[in-house]
C-alpha cells in the first residue's frame, strides 16, 4: 500500500498547478491542524496579509513537523481570508512558503475570530508510518 497522498484531477474539471480537485489519503492516522493565524512564537500578530499568510503557513508546517508529517502529506487546506481584502498577497505568500506541494484547497472570505487577523489556515494531513 502506498504511503503517499495522491491528487485526483478528473478530466471534466480544470487542472490547477497550485491545487488538486481532490486527494486520496492512505489508510492510517490523520492529523487535524487547528486554525493558525499569522502570529509569531510570542503570540504577536504580524502586519499585512502577506506576512500573516506566510507565518500562518509556517505555523501549520510546525504542527505538521511536530506530528511527524509534512506538507507533502496534507490532503486539505482551508484558508479563511478577512472580507474585503485582495487575496493576491496571500496567494503569493502561499506559493513562497508552501512551494510545489499540491493539495485540495478551499479559500473562504470570512472574518477570522482573532481581532486584526487577516487570514487563518487549517489543514488535514496523513501521518506516514515510522520507518
N, CA, C and O atoms as a Tinker XYZ file with bonds, in Angstrom:
   524  protein
     1  N      0.838000   -1.169000    0.000000    73     2
     2  CA     0.000000    0.000000    0.000000    64     1     3
     3  C      0.893000    1.245000    0.000000    63     2     4     5
     4  O      1.917000    1.288000    0.681000    81     3
     5  N      0.492000    2.242000   -0.763000    73     3     6
     6  CA     1.243000    3.481000   -0.854000    64     5     7
     7  C      1.127000    4.273000    0.448000    63     6     8     9
     8  O      0.095000    4.234000    1.120000    81     7
     9  N      2.193000    4.987000    0.795000    73     7    10
    10  CA     2.152000    5.870000    1.953000    64     9    11
    11  C      2.052000    7.329000    1.518000    63    10    12    13
    12  O      2.144000    8.231000    2.351000    81    11
    13  N      1.865000    7.566000    0.224000    73    11    14
    14  CA     1.795000    8.916000   -0.309000    64    13    15
    15  C      0.351000    9.313000   -0.566000    63    14    16    17
    16  O     -0.495000    8.476000   -0.880000    81    15
    17  N      0.083000   10.624000   -0.425000    73    15    18
    18  CA    -1.227000   11.116000   -0.812000    64    17    19
    19  C     -1.225000   11.294000   -2.323000    63    18    20    21
    20  O     -0.190000   11.588000   -2.921000    81    19
    21  N     -2.394000   11.112000   -2.935000    73    19    22
    22  CA    -2.490000   11.128000   -4.396000    64    21    23
    23  C     -3.516000   12.154000   -4.850000    63    22    24    25
    24  O     -4.678000   12.082000   -4.449000    81    23
    25  N     -3.104000   13.118000   -5.688000    73    23    26
    26  CA    -4.068000   14.080000   -6.218000    64    25    27
    27  C     -5.065000   13.395000   -7.156000    63    26    28    29
    28  O     -4.727000   12.439000   -7.854000    81    27
    29  N     -6.295000   13.904000   -7.157000    73    27    30
    30  CA    -7.343000   13.436000   -8.064000    64    29    31
    31  C     -7.790000   14.640000   -8.882000    63    30    32    33
    32  O     -8.335000   15.600000   -8.336000    81    31
    33  N     -7.563000   14.590000  -10.177000    73    31    34
    34  CA    -7.914000   15.679000  -11.080000    64    33    35
    35  C     -8.709000   15.122000  -12.258000    63    34    36    37
    36  O     -8.127000   14.776000  -13.286000    81    35
    37  N    -10.051000   15.030000  -12.119000    73    35    38
    38  CA   -10.861000   14.489000  -13.198000    64    37    39
    39  C    -10.730000   15.324000  -14.475000    63    38    40    41
    40  O    -10.601000   16.547000  -14.415000    81    39
    41  N    -10.763000   14.656000  -15.617000    73    39    42
    42  CA   -10.657000   15.359000  -16.898000    64    41    43
    43  C    -11.800000   16.347000  -17.099000    63    42    44    45
    44  O    -11.642000   17.318000  -17.839000    81    43
    45  N    -12.941000   16.125000  -16.463000    73    43    46
    46  CA   -14.098000   17.004000  -16.629000    64    45    47
    47  C    -13.955000   18.322000  -15.867000    63    46    48    49
    48  O    -14.791000   19.213000  -16.021000    81    47
    49  N    -12.902000   18.459000  -15.044000    73    47    50
    50  CA   -12.683000   19.679000  -14.262000    64    49    51
    51  C    -11.357000   20.315000  -14.664000    63    50    52    53
    52  O    -10.456000   19.620000  -15.132000    81    51
    53  N    -11.228000   21.630000  -14.485000    73    51    54
    54  CA    -9.956000   22.277000  -14.818000    64    53    55
    55  C     -8.841000   21.800000  -13.891000    63    54    56    57
    56  O     -9.080000   21.482000  -12.726000    81    55
    57  N     -7.639000   21.756000  -14.416000    73    55    58
    58  CA    -6.471000   21.362000  -13.635000    64    57    59
    59  C     -5.699000   22.612000  -13.245000    63    58    60    61
    60  O     -5.495000   23.505000  -14.069000    81    59
    61  N     -5.272000   22.676000  -11.996000    73    59    62
    62  CA    -4.515000   23.807000  -11.486000    64    61    63
    63  C     -3.132000   23.332000  -11.050000    63    62    64    65
    64  O     -3.007000   22.262000  -10.454000    81    63
    65  N     -2.093000   24.114000  -11.341000    73    63    66
    66  CA    -0.772000   23.743000  -10.832000    64    65    67
    67  C     -0.648000   23.974000   -9.333000    63    66    68    69
    68  O      0.265000   23.446000   -8.698000    81    67
    69  N     -1.568000   24.765000   -8.758000    73    67    70
    70  CA    -1.479000   25.127000   -7.344000    64    69    71
    71  C     -2.281000   24.220000   -6.425000    63    70    72    73
    72  O     -1.914000   24.051000   -5.263000    81    71
    73  N     -3.372000   23.629000   -6.920000    73    71    74
    74  CA    -4.187000   22.797000   -6.047000    64    73    75
    75  C     -4.764000   21.633000   -6.820000    63    74    76    77
    76  O     -4.809000   21.654000   -8.049000    81    75
    77  N     -5.209000   20.608000   -6.092000    73    75    78
    78  CA    -5.834000   19.427000   -6.677000    64    77    79
    79  C     -7.330000   19.499000   -6.421000    63    78    80    81
    80  O     -7.764000   20.114000   -5.446000    81    79
    81  N     -8.114000   18.882000   -7.279000    73    79    82
    82  CA    -9.558000   18.841000   -7.086000    64    81    83
    83  C     -9.928000   17.930000   -5.909000    63    82    84    85
    84  O    -10.941000   18.150000   -5.244000    81    83
    85  N     -9.123000   16.933000   -5.663000    73    83    86
    86  CA    -9.336000   16.007000   -4.552000    64    85    87
    87  C     -8.022000   15.348000   -4.189000    63    86    88    89
    88  O     -7.046000   15.431000   -4.935000    81    87
    89  N     -8.001000   14.693000   -3.040000    73    87    90
    90  CA    -6.801000   13.991000   -2.597000    64    89    91
    91  C     -7.215000   12.658000   -1.977000    63    90    92    93
    92  O     -8.198000   12.581000   -1.240000    81    91
    93  N     -6.459000   11.622000   -2.283000    73    91    94
    94  CA    -6.665000   10.318000   -1.657000    64    93    95
    95  C     -5.570000   10.161000   -0.610000    63    94    96    97
    96  O     -4.384000   10.270000   -0.920000    81    95
    97  N     -5.975000    9.904000    0.628000    73    95    98
    98  CA    -5.020000    9.701000    1.716000    64    97    99
    99  C     -4.920000    8.210000    1.998000    63    98   100   101
   100  O     -5.931000    7.508000    1.968000    81    99
   101  N     -3.706000    7.712000    2.276000    73    99   102
   102  CA    -3.569000    6.307000    2.629000    64   101   103
   103  C     -4.252000    6.036000    3.971000    63   102   104   105
   104  O     -4.419000    6.939000    4.792000    81   103
   105  N     -4.640000    4.787000    4.176000    73   103   106
   106  CA    -5.244000    4.419000    5.459000    64   105   107
   107  C     -4.224000    4.627000    6.566000    63   106   108   109
   108  O     -3.039000    4.348000    6.389000    81   107
   109  N     -4.676000    5.103000    7.677000    73   107   110
   110  CA    -3.787000    5.331000    8.809000    64   109   111
   111  C     -4.184000    6.575000    9.557000    63   110   112   113
   112  O     -5.235000    7.162000    9.297000    81   111
   113  N     -3.340000    6.980000   10.489000    73   111   114
   114  CA    -3.694000    8.137000   11.304000    64   113   115
   115  C     -3.734000    9.430000   10.492000    63   114   116   117
   116  O     -2.966000    9.623000    9.549000    81   115
   117  N     -4.652000   10.305000   10.890000    73   115   118
   118  CA    -4.772000   11.624000   10.291000    64   117   119
   119  C     -4.509000   12.677000   11.354000    63   118   120   121
   120  O     -4.802000   12.471000   12.532000    81   119
   121  N     -3.957000   13.803000   10.932000    73   119   122
   122  CA    -3.730000   14.950000   11.797000    64   121   123
   123  C     -4.657000   16.070000   11.351000    63   122   124   125
   124  O     -4.689000   16.415000   10.170000    81   123
   125  N     -5.405000   16.637000   12.278000    73   123   126
   126  CA    -6.258000   17.788000   12.004000    64   125   127
   127  C     -5.601000   18.994000   12.664000    63   126   128   129
   128  O     -5.555000   19.090000   13.891000    81   127
   129  N     -5.089000   19.919000   11.841000    73   127   130
   130  CA    -4.403000   21.104000   12.342000    64   129   131
   131  C     -5.441000   22.203000   12.535000    63   130   132   133
   132  O     -6.112000   22.605000   11.585000    81   131
   133  N     -5.569000   22.686000   13.767000    73   131   134
   134  CA    -6.493000   23.771000   14.062000    64   133   135
   135  C     -6.077000   25.052000   13.368000    63   134   136   137
   136  O     -4.937000   25.188000   12.924000    81   135
   137  N     -7.011000   25.992000   13.277000    73   135   138
   138  CA    -6.766000   27.249000   12.586000    64   137   139
   139  C     -5.547000   27.989000   13.111000    63   138   140   141
   140  O     -5.419000   28.236000   14.310000    81   139
   141  N     -4.659000   28.335000   12.198000    73   139   142
   142  CA    -3.428000   29.048000   12.536000    64   141   143
   143  C     -3.494000   30.459000   11.961000    63   142   144   145
   144  O     -3.775000   30.650000   10.778000    81   143
   145  N     -3.232000   31.441000   12.814000    73   143   146
   146  CA    -3.149000   32.832000   12.387000    64   145   147
   147  C     -1.700000   33.197000   12.118000    63   146   148   149
   148  O     -0.796000   32.389000   12.333000    81   147
   149  N     -1.488000   34.402000   11.653000    73   147   150
   150  CA    -0.141000   34.906000   11.383000    64   149   151
   151  C      0.510000   35.477000   12.622000    63   150   152   153
   152  O      0.926000   36.635000   12.638000    81   151
   153  N      0.600000   34.656000   13.672000    73   151   154
   154  CA     1.233000   35.077000   14.923000    64   153   155
   155  C      2.570000   34.385000   15.098000    63   154   156   157
   156  O      2.735000   33.218000   14.741000    81   155
   157  N      3.527000   35.124000   15.658000    73   155   158
   158  CA     4.843000   34.533000   15.905000    64   157   159
   159  C      4.836000   33.772000   17.232000    63   158   160   161
   160  O      3.793000   33.637000   17.872000    81   159
   161  N      6.000000   33.278000   17.636000    73   159   162
   162  CA     6.094000   32.445000   18.847000    64   161   163
   163  C      5.675000   33.183000   20.111000    63   162   164   165
   164  O      5.277000   32.550000   21.089000    81   163
   165  N      5.758000   34.517000   20.108000    73   163   166
   166  CA     5.345000   35.292000   21.284000    64   165   167
   167  C      3.848000   35.581000   21.276000    63   166   168   169
   168  O      3.313000   36.122000   22.244000    81   167
   169  N      3.167000   35.221000   20.180000    73   167   170
   170  CA     1.743000   35.491000   20.055000    64   169   171
   171  C      1.428000   36.803000   19.366000    63   170   172   173
   172  O      0.259000   37.159000   19.213000    81   171
   173  N      2.464000   37.530000   18.946000    73   171   174
   174  CA     2.261000   38.809000   18.266000    64   173   175
   175  C      1.784000   38.582000   16.839000    63   174   176   177
   176  O      2.338000   37.754000   16.115000    81   175
   177  N      0.769000   39.312000   16.443000    73   175   178
   178  CA     0.209000   39.236000   15.101000    64   177   179
   179  C      1.054000   40.091000   14.159000    63   178   180   181
   180  O      1.253000   41.280000   14.410000    81   179
   181  N      1.550000   39.490000   13.079000    73   179   182
   182  CA     2.351000   40.231000   12.119000    64   181   183
   183  C      1.462000   41.209000   11.353000    63   182   184   185
   184  O      0.238000   41.082000   11.371000    81   183
   185  N      2.071000   42.174000   10.687000    73   183   186
   186  CA     1.327000   43.204000    9.963000    64   185   187
   187  C      1.238000   42.864000    8.479000    63   186   188   189
   188  O      2.240000   42.513000    7.856000    81   187
   189  N      0.035000   42.970000    7.917000    73   187   190
   190  CA    -0.162000   42.782000    6.484000    64   189   191
   191  C     -0.511000   41.350000    6.120000    63   190   192   193
   192  O     -0.124000   40.399000    6.798000    81   191
   193  N     -1.259000   41.226000    5.022000    73   191   194
   194  CA    -1.731000   39.910000    4.585000    64   193   195
   195  C     -0.593000   38.974000    4.218000    63   194   196   197
   196  O     -0.607000   37.808000    4.611000    81   195
   197  N      0.389000   39.458000    3.477000    73   195   198
   198  CA     1.486000   38.571000    3.062000    64   197   199
   199  C      2.235000   38.022000    4.273000    63   198   200   201
   200  O      2.463000   36.816000    4.367000    81   199
   201  N      2.613000   38.890000    5.188000    73   199   202
   202  CA     3.367000   38.445000    6.374000    64   201   203
   203  C      2.530000   37.494000    7.226000    63   202   204   205
   204  O      3.042000   36.491000    7.723000    81   203
   205  N      1.245000   37.804000    7.396000    73   203   206
   206  CA     0.385000   36.931000    8.198000    64   205   207
   207  C      0.195000   35.573000    7.529000    63   206   208   209
   208  O      0.208000   34.542000    8.201000    81   207
   209  N      0.018000   35.569000    6.210000    73   207   210
   210  CA    -0.176000   34.291000    5.499000    64   209   211
   211  C      1.072000   33.434000    5.579000    63   210   212   213
   212  O      0.988000   32.235000    5.845000    81   211
   213  N      2.238000   34.043000    5.350000    73   211   214
   214  CA     3.485000   33.287000    5.448000    64   213   215
   215  C      3.642000   32.686000    6.841000    63   214   216   217
   216  O      4.004000   31.517000    6.978000    81   215
   217  N      3.369000   33.490000    7.881000    73   215   218
   218  CA     3.523000   33.000000    9.251000    64   217   219
   219  C      2.490000   31.927000    9.571000    63   218   220   221
   220  O      2.826000   30.925000   10.202000    81   219
   221  N      1.241000   32.115000    9.150000    73   219   222
   222  CA     0.207000   31.100000    9.400000    64   221   223
   223  C      0.613000   29.771000    8.771000    63   222   224   225
   224  O      0.435000   28.717000    9.382000    81   223
   225  N      1.153000   29.812000    7.563000    73   223   226
   226  CA     1.592000   28.569000    6.910000    64   225   227
   227  C      2.812000   27.978000    7.602000    63   226   228   229
   228  O      2.924000   26.757000    7.714000    81   227
   229  N      3.730000   28.825000    8.070000    73   227   230
   230  CA     4.873000   28.303000    8.847000    64   229   231
   231  C      4.369000   27.651000   10.130000    63   230   232   233
   232  O      4.923000   26.642000   10.568000    81   231
   233  N      3.325000   28.214000   10.738000    73   231   234
   234  CA     2.750000   27.612000   11.945000    64   233   235
   235  C      2.135000   26.253000   11.624000    63   234   236   237
   236  O      2.281000   25.307000   12.398000    81   235
   237  N      1.447000   26.150000   10.483000    73   235   238
   238  CA     0.909000   24.848000   10.050000    64   237   239
   239  C      2.056000   23.865000    9.864000    63   238   240   241
   240  O      1.971000   22.723000   10.317000    81   239
   241  N      3.131000   24.295000    9.200000    73   239   242
   242  CA     4.286000   23.418000    8.978000    64   241   243
   243  C      4.881000   22.956000   10.306000    63   242   244   245
   244  O      5.320000   21.811000   10.415000    81   243
   245  N      4.905000   23.828000   11.320000    73   243   246
   246  CA     5.443000   23.455000   12.636000    64   245   247
   247  C      4.590000   22.366000   13.291000    63   246   248   249
   248  O      5.124000   21.432000   13.889000    81   247
   249  N      3.268000   22.488000   13.178000    73   247   250
   250  CA     2.382000   21.460000   13.747000    64   249   251
   251  C      2.578000   20.146000   12.991000    63   250   252   253
   252  O      2.640000   19.081000   13.605000    81   251
   253  N      2.675000   20.216000   11.669000    73   251   254
   254  CA     2.906000   19.005000   10.870000    64   253   255
   255  C      4.196000   18.315000   11.311000    63   254   256   257
   256  O      4.208000   17.107000   11.546000    81   255
   257  N      5.277000   19.082000   11.424000    73   255   258
   258  CA     6.573000   18.506000   11.808000    64   257   259
   259  C      6.500000   17.883000   13.198000    63   258   260   261
   260  O      7.059000   16.810000   13.425000    81   259
   261  N      5.819000   18.542000   14.124000    73   259   262
   262  CA     5.709000   18.013000   15.487000    64   261   263
   263  C      4.962000   16.684000   15.515000    63   262   264   265
   264  O      5.174000   15.866000   16.411000    81   263
   265  N      4.086000   16.468000   14.531000    73   263   266
   266  CA     3.322000   15.216000   14.453000    64   265   267
   267  C      3.990000   14.176000   13.569000    63   266   268   269
   268  O      3.451000   13.084000   13.382000    81   267
   269  N      5.157000   14.500000   13.021000    73   267   270
   270  CA     5.878000   13.534000   12.203000    64   269   271
   271  C      5.414000   13.461000   10.754000    63   270   272   273
   272  O      5.522000   12.415000   10.115000    81   271
   273  N      4.902000   14.561000   10.243000    73   271   274
   274  CA     4.455000   14.591000    8.853000    64   273   275
   275  C      4.896000   15.906000    8.226000    63   274   276   277
   276  O      5.576000   16.704000    8.871000    81   275
   277  N      4.520000   16.134000    6.987000    73   275   278
   278  CA     4.942000   17.344000    6.294000    64   277   279
   279  C      3.935000   17.763000    5.247000    63   278   280   281
   280  O      2.904000   17.110000    5.085000    81   279
   281  N      4.215000   18.845000    4.530000    73   279   282
   282  CA     3.260000   19.370000    3.562000    64   281   283
   283  C      2.941000   18.410000    2.421000    63   282   284   285
   284  O      1.881000   18.504000    1.803000    81   283
   285  N      3.845000   17.502000    2.148000    73   283   286
   286  CA     3.607000   16.523000    1.080000    64   285   287
   287  C      2.523000   15.514000    1.458000    63   286   288   289
   288  O      2.048000   14.767000    0.603000    81   287
   289  N      2.129000   15.488000    2.737000    73   287   290
   290  CA     1.091000   14.568000    3.213000    64   289   291
   291  C     -0.221000   15.283000    3.552000    63   290   292   293
   292  O     -1.160000   14.664000    4.054000    81   291
   293  N     -0.279000   16.579000    3.278000    73   291   294
   294  CA    -1.507000   17.338000    3.550000    64   293   295
   295  C     -2.527000   17.027000    2.458000    63   294   296   297
   296  O     -2.232000   17.116000    1.266000    81   295
   297  N     -3.727000   16.662000    2.889000    73   295   298
   298  CA    -4.785000   16.342000    1.933000    64   297   299
   299  C     -5.788000   17.478000    1.790000    63   298   300   301
   300  O     -6.554000   17.503000    0.826000    81   299
   301  N     -5.800000   18.424000    2.735000    73   299   302
   302  CA    -6.771000   19.512000    2.661000    64   301   303
   303  C     -6.290000   20.723000    3.438000    63   302   304   305
   304  O     -5.912000   20.615000    4.605000    81   303
   305  N     -6.306000   21.871000    2.787000    73   303   306
   306  CA    -6.078000   23.155000    3.443000    64   305   307
   307  C     -7.353000   23.969000    3.312000    63   306   308   309
   308  O     -7.997000   23.955000    2.263000    81   307
   309  N     -7.716000   24.672000    4.360000    73   307   310
   310  CA    -8.785000   25.657000    4.280000    64   309   311
   311  C     -8.177000   26.991000    4.688000    63   310   312   313
   312  O     -7.606000   27.126000    5.770000    81   311
   313  N     -8.310000   27.970000    3.803000    73   311   314
   314  CA    -7.749000   29.296000    4.039000    64   313   315
   315  C     -8.912000   30.268000    4.191000    63   314   316   317
   316  O     -9.715000   30.449000    3.276000    81   315
   317  N     -8.983000   30.881000    5.353000    73   315   318
   318  CA   -10.032000   31.852000    5.659000    64   317   319
   319  C     -9.410000   33.237000    5.553000    63   318   320   321
   320  O     -8.492000   33.562000    6.306000    81   319
   321  N     -9.903000   34.057000    4.624000    73   319   322
   322  CA    -9.405000   35.419000    4.454000    64   321   323
   323  C    -10.446000   36.411000    4.953000    63   322   324   325
   324  O    -11.648000   36.199000    4.787000    81   323
   325  N     -9.980000   37.491000    5.564000    73   323   326
   326  CA   -10.895000   38.535000    6.025000    64   325   327
   327  C    -11.611000   39.147000    4.823000    63   326   328   329
   328  O    -11.006000   39.312000    3.764000    81   327
   329  N    -12.883000   39.483000    4.975000    73   327   330
   330  CA   -13.642000   40.076000    3.873000    64   329   331
   331  C    -13.057000   41.417000    3.427000    63   330   332   333
   332  O    -12.514000   42.183000    4.223000    81   331
   333  N    -13.187000   41.667000    2.137000    73   331   334
   334  CA   -12.815000   42.968000    1.593000    64   333   335
   335  C    -11.347000   43.165000    1.291000    63   334   336   337
   336  O    -10.941000   44.272000    0.938000    81   335
   337  N    -10.534000   42.122000    1.418000    73   335   338
   338  CA    -9.114000   42.288000    1.093000    64   337   339
   339  C     -8.816000   41.595000   -0.224000    63   338   340   341
   340  O     -9.484000   40.633000   -0.601000    81   339
   341  N     -7.804000   42.096000   -0.916000    73   339   342
   342  CA    -7.356000   41.485000   -2.164000    64   341   343
   343  C     -6.499000   40.274000   -1.803000    63   342   344   345
   344  O     -5.481000   40.427000   -1.128000    81   343
   345  N     -6.888000   39.072000   -2.239000    73   343   346
   346  CA    -6.145000   37.869000   -1.832000    64   345   347
   347  C     -4.808000   37.679000   -2.545000    63   346   348   349
   348  O     -4.100000   36.714000   -2.256000    81   347
   349  N     -4.442000   38.571000   -3.468000    73   347   350
   350  CA    -3.206000   38.392000   -4.235000    64   349   351
   351  C     -1.972000   38.187000   -3.390000    63   350   352   353
   352  O     -1.179000   37.286000   -3.664000    81   351
   353  N     -1.788000   39.021000   -2.344000    73   351   354
   354  CA    -0.618000   38.861000   -1.469000    64   353   355
   355  C     -0.655000   37.526000   -0.739000    63   354   356   357
   356  O      0.385000   36.910000   -0.505000    81   355
   357  N     -1.853000   37.081000   -0.381000    73   355   358
   358  CA    -1.990000   35.789000    0.290000    64   357   359
   359  C     -1.600000   34.639000   -0.622000    63   358   360   361
   360  O     -0.936000   33.697000   -0.189000    81   359
   361  N     -2.011000   34.710000   -1.891000    73   359   362
   362  CA    -1.656000   33.657000   -2.834000    64   361   363
   363  C     -0.150000   33.638000   -3.081000    63   362   364   365
   364  O      0.450000   32.567000   -3.167000    81   363
   365  N      0.462000   34.816000   -3.196000    73   363   366
   366  CA     1.921000   34.887000   -3.383000    64   365   367
   367  C      2.649000   34.312000   -2.172000    63   366   368   369
   368  O      3.637000   33.594000   -2.319000    81   367
   369  N      2.157000   34.631000   -0.978000    73   367   370
   370  CA     2.769000   34.110000    0.249000    64   369   371
   371  C      2.626000   32.595000    0.318000    63   370   372   373
   372  O      3.551000   31.898000    0.733000    81   371
   373  N      1.470000   32.088000   -0.087000    73   371   374
   374  CA     1.252000   30.641000   -0.081000    64   373   375
   375  C      2.266000   29.945000   -0.967000    63   374   376   377
   376  O      2.844000   28.929000   -0.579000    81   375
   377  N      2.483000   30.486000   -2.153000    73   375   378
   378  CA     3.450000   29.885000   -3.081000    64   377   379
   379  C      4.856000   29.933000   -2.500000    63   378   380   381
   380  O      5.624000   28.984000   -2.663000    81   379
   381  N      5.205000   31.032000   -1.822000    73   379   382
   382  CA     6.549000   31.184000   -1.268000    64   381   383
   383  C      6.822000   30.192000   -0.146000    63   382   384   385
   384  O      7.929000   29.662000   -0.054000    81   383
   385  N      5.836000   29.930000    0.711000    73   383   386
   386  CA     6.047000   29.058000    1.872000    64   385   387
   387  C      5.676000   27.613000    1.563000    63   386   388   389
   388  O      6.406000   26.695000    1.939000    81   387
   389  N      4.558000   27.402000    0.887000    73   387   390
   390  CA     4.043000   26.051000    0.651000    64   389   391
   391  C      4.767000   25.374000   -0.493000    63   390   392   393
   392  O      4.842000   24.146000   -0.532000    81   391
   393  N      5.302000   26.145000   -1.424000    73   391   394
   394  CA     6.053000   25.591000   -2.539000    64   393   395
   395  C      5.188000   24.829000   -3.520000    63   394   396   397
   396  O      4.046000   25.207000   -3.778000    81   395
   397  N      5.730000   23.763000   -4.062000    73   395   398
   398  CA     5.066000   22.993000   -5.113000    64   397   399
   399  C      4.188000   21.870000   -4.567000    63   398   400   401
   400  O      3.752000   21.006000   -5.327000    81   399
   401  N      3.925000   21.870000   -3.273000    73   399   402
   402  CA     3.089000   20.832000   -2.679000    64   401   403
   403  C      1.623000   21.086000   -3.011000    63   402   404   405
   404  O      1.000000   21.989000   -2.452000    81   403
   405  N      1.078000   20.288000   -3.921000    73   403   406
   406  CA    -0.324000   20.428000   -4.310000    64   405   407
   407  C     -1.207000   19.702000   -3.314000    63   406   408   409
   408  O     -0.864000   18.617000   -2.843000    81   407
   409  N     -2.332000   20.296000   -2.997000    73   407   410
   410  CA    -3.313000   19.681000   -2.116000    64   409   411
   411  C     -4.683000   20.224000   -2.474000    63   410   412   413
   412  O     -4.792000   21.169000   -3.255000    81   411
   413  N     -5.709000   19.650000   -1.923000    73   411   414
   414  CA    -7.051000   20.206000   -2.087000    64   413   415
   415  C     -7.128000   21.453000   -1.196000    63   414   416   417
   416  O     -6.710000   21.427000   -0.038000    81   415
   417  N     -7.668000   22.538000   -1.752000    73   415   418
   418  CA    -7.707000   23.818000   -1.048000    64   417   419
   419  C     -9.096000   24.429000   -1.170000    63   418   420   421
   420  O     -9.716000   24.391000   -2.233000    81   419
   421  N     -9.576000   24.993000   -0.063000    73   419   422
   422  CA   -10.778000   25.812000   -0.069000    64   421   423
   423  C    -10.385000   27.171000    0.477000    63   422   424   425
   424  O     -9.749000   27.265000    1.527000    81   423
   425  N    -10.764000   28.233000   -0.240000    73   423   426
   426  CA   -10.498000   29.601000    0.206000    64   425   427
   427  C    -11.838000   30.280000    0.430000    63   426   428   429
   428  O    -12.686000   30.321000   -0.462000    81   427
   429  N    -12.019000   30.813000    1.637000    73   427   430
   430  CA   -13.266000   31.463000    2.019000    64   429   431
   431  C    -12.996000   32.877000    2.504000    63   430   432   433
   432  O    -11.951000   33.148000    3.096000    81   431
   433  N    -13.929000   33.770000    2.254000    73   431   434
   434  CA   -13.864000   35.120000    2.817000    64   433   435
   435  C    -14.775000   35.148000    4.036000    63   434   436   437
   436  O    -15.997000   35.234000    3.911000    81   435
   437  N    -14.174000   35.075000    5.202000    73   435   438
   438  CA   -14.897000   35.148000    6.479000    64   437   439
   439  C    -14.009000   35.897000    7.463000    63   438   440   441
   440  O    -12.787000   35.909000    7.318000    81   439
   441  N    -14.608000   36.506000    8.440000    73   439   442
   442  CA   -13.826000   37.240000    9.436000    64   441   443
   443  C    -13.179000   36.260000   10.413000    63   442   444   445
   444  O    -13.888000   35.555000   11.131000    81   443
   445  N    -11.832000   36.200000   10.453000    73   443   446
   446  CA   -11.178000   35.369000   11.458000    64   445   447
   447  C    -11.548000   35.846000   12.860000    63   446   448   449
   448  O    -11.802000   37.033000   13.066000    81   447
   449  N    -11.580000   34.927000   13.820000    73   447   450
   450  CA   -12.007000   35.236000   15.182000    64   449   451
   451  C    -11.013000   36.134000   15.922000    63   450   452   453
   452  O    -11.417000   36.904000   16.793000    81   451
   453  N     -9.735000   36.051000   15.595000    73   451   454
   454  CA    -8.725000   36.859000   16.293000    64   453   455
   455  C     -8.774000   38.289000   15.765000    63   454   456   457
   456  O     -8.626000   38.499000   14.561000    81   455
   457  N     -8.976000   39.268000   16.629000    73   455   458
   458  CA    -9.006000   40.661000   16.185000    64   457   459
   459  C     -7.726000   41.057000   15.456000    63   458   460   461
   460  O     -6.627000   40.809000   15.953000    81   459
   461  N     -7.861000   41.663000   14.294000    73   459   462
   462  CA    -6.715000   42.093000   13.500000    64   461   463
   463  C     -6.186000   41.042000   12.550000    63   462   464   465
   464  O     -5.384000   41.353000   11.670000    81   463
   465  N     -6.619000   39.808000   12.711000    73   463   466
   466  CA    -6.146000   38.745000   11.814000    64   465   467
   467  C     -6.779000   38.913000   10.443000    63   466   468   469
   468  O     -7.974000   39.183000   10.325000    81   467
   469  N     -5.962000   38.751000    9.412000    73   467   470
   470  CA    -6.435000   38.838000    8.033000    64   469   471
   471  C     -6.578000   37.471000    7.392000    63   470   472   473
   472  O     -7.203000   37.332000    6.340000    81   471
   473  N     -5.989000   36.448000    8.036000    73   471   474
   474  CA    -6.003000   35.097000    7.478000    64   473   475
   475  C     -5.952000   34.078000    8.610000    63   474   476   477
   476  O     -5.369000   34.326000    9.666000    81   475
   477  N     -6.575000   32.926000    8.367000    73   475   478
   478  CA    -6.478000   31.775000    9.265000    64   477   479
   479  C     -6.436000   30.542000    8.375000    63   478   480   481
   480  O     -7.201000   30.440000    7.416000    81   479
   481  N     -5.550000   29.606000    8.686000    73   479   482
   482  CA    -5.353000   28.420000    7.859000    64   481   483
   483  C     -5.475000   27.171000    8.732000    63   482   484   485
   484  O     -4.850000   27.086000    9.789000    81   483
   485  N     -6.286000   26.195000    8.284000    73   483   486
   486  CA    -6.305000   24.893000    8.948000    64   485   487
   487  C     -5.993000   23.817000    7.920000    63   486   488   489
   488  O     -6.055000   24.066000    6.716000    81   487
   489  N     -5.660000   22.633000    8.388000    73   487   490
   490  CA    -5.209000   21.569000    7.489000    64   489   491
   491  C     -5.606000   20.191000    8.016000    63   490   492   493
   492  O     -5.855000   20.000000    9.206000    81   491
   493  N     -5.655000   19.245000    7.086000    73   491   494
   494  CA    -5.806000   17.826000    7.403000    64   493   495
   495  C     -4.649000   17.117000    6.699000    63   494   496   497
   496  O     -4.425000   17.322000    5.506000    81   495
   497  N     -3.918000   16.286000    7.439000    73   495   498
   498  CA    -2.753000   15.597000    6.869000    64   497   499
   499  C     -2.735000   14.135000    7.275000    63   498   500   501
   500  O     -3.178000   13.763000    8.362000    81   499
   501  N     -2.215000   13.319000    6.377000    73   499   502
   502  CA    -1.932000   11.919000    6.698000    64   501   503
   503  C     -0.612000   11.869000    7.466000    63   502   504   505
   504  O      0.292000   12.665000    7.215000    81   503
   505  N     -0.514000   10.933000    8.394000    73   503   506
   506  CA     0.743000   10.727000    9.109000    64   505   507
   507  C      1.337000    9.433000    8.581000    63   506   508   509
   508  O      0.773000    8.358000    8.782000    81   507
   509  N      2.483000    9.535000    7.901000    73   507   510
   510  CA     3.084000    8.328000    7.340000    64   509   511
   511  C      3.610000    7.412000    8.437000    63   510   512   513
   512  O      3.950000    7.875000    9.525000    81   511
   513  N      3.679000    6.092000    8.149000    73   511   514
   514  CA     4.216000    5.173000    9.154000    64   513   515
   515  C      5.677000    5.475000    9.443000    63   514   516   517
   516  O      6.411000    5.919000    8.559000    81   515
   517  N      6.101000    5.235000   10.680000    73   515   518
   518  CA     7.506000    5.404000   11.054000    64   517   519
   519  C      8.331000    4.384000   10.320000    63   518   520   521
   520  O      7.879000    3.275000   10.037000    81   519
   521  N      9.539000    4.773000   10.018000    73   519   522
   522  CA    10.404000    3.815000    9.296000    64   521   523
   523  C     11.384000    3.177000   10.219000    63   522   524
   524  O     12.187000    2.349000    9.789000    81   523
